[in-house]
Amino acid sequence: MDEKTYESLIKEFRLNDKDTGSTAVQIINLTRRILELTEHVKVQKKDVPAKRTLLKLVATRKTYLKYLKTQSLDKYSYEDLIKALGLKR
């Protein structure tokens, strides 16, 4: 996905115009960083700190997704976000 796709997803899932910290927006930003680091690690196979950071980000996103699954929000749902990001669950 490109940068414009992430920006449009953030606009779709944010709660208001200044929202930068809601669960959905954080998941979108984490997904963007995970994909960027994944590409980096594919090229730089011996970059151990990047691999560790990647694993930390994946664990953090998993925690946020688990939290979002338990919440009932009117604007968006867990399933909507998963579909929009193209994640497997």
Order of alpha helices (4+ residues) and beta strands (2+ residues): alpha-alpha-alpha-alpha
